[in-house]
Amino acid sequence: MKDALTIHRALLEREIVHEIVRLPVAIGGADELPGALGLRSGRCLVTRVYACNDVHREQRFLVGTIVPAGVHPPTDLVRRAVGARLIRPARADLVNAVTEYAAELVCPLLLPDTMPLLIDESVVDGLGVDDVVYTATGEPSTALGIRALDLYALCGAKPLRLPAPAS
């Protein structure tokens, strides 16, 4: 399984400034990062993984979406963005096997090339060049702190416009 050390080494090889943060409490899922770090949810990102069936070739694949903690993108938007016929949250065992991360703690880095990745456009537009975001590392006791722009460039995610949250 991939973990904080795997991510740390990969980022060091690319000379990317980052920080592996030891959390004061273990988390069960990436949605718990804001509480563990004392940050607003927009600074803590979650990678949600969905299982899809392709429209044309009837092939199955996984897609990841990077969103602020607590946000669940409308699956119909994700489905249309990747050209899938059907979409549903991926089973934990499948996420574990394909991503090599714990299913609730998927980092948006070092994912398989065959897995399309989308990112909430508000994350890209709403943060400054030097703003740091935090994401899971595959472990319940650590988080990755990285500049939002570096994360966006490294993960290669396609921006997806999500509807504004209801007030």
Disulfide bonds with the S-S distance in Angstrom:
none
